[in-house]
């Protein structure tokens, strides 16, 4: 139980980027809510409802990402990068199927979903449109989440942090403000920025993964 500076340094090297990643995401979500509430309390209420509904799609995706993290690290520890790659690909495929299907159901039954939370016709109509846009982002979010989890399992925790900064702070927040308050597209416009965020993160993490550098990282 004695303090080991080398072990502590290794833990910090892996843990601090993950902490930074969560900071970027949480801070971005906070400001994302500020953009929504600037359009009125009805828009903000609709955003909260639709986010709760679509969580049925993206929460399992987070589970697949954690599974990929564990499987990739175990297989690399066993000197089997081929199995790591297979596990990452399977987890990505399963997450994409689940999240796309769940998002599609939310879009198809958007009216019924919204009536569970409210009887306000304006919020229901707004929520229906918003759920359709959120459904479009689910495949991108699946790929981004699971590929980032695979990279973390290999010890590459810095790049997921950078990809989160890219997606949230350079795509989601600026474009949500542009499409929402500036161009007047309302909540649908804010969620279009969410699609761009997912697409940017998915592209970045996939390109990083395909370089194969994760196979040789020393943890």
Buried (B, 14 or more C-beta within 10 A) or exposed (E): EEEEEEEEEBEEEBEEBBEBBEEBBEEBBEBBBEBBBEBEEBBBBBBBBBBEBBEBBBEBBBBBBBBBBEBBBBBBEEEEBEBBBBBBBBBBBBBBEBBBEBBBBBBEEBEEBBBEBBEBEEBBBBBBBBBBBBBBBBBBBBBBBBBBBBBBBBBBBBBBBBBBBBBBBEBBBEBBBBBBBEEEBBBBBBBBBBBBBBBBBBBBBBEBBEEEEBEEEEE
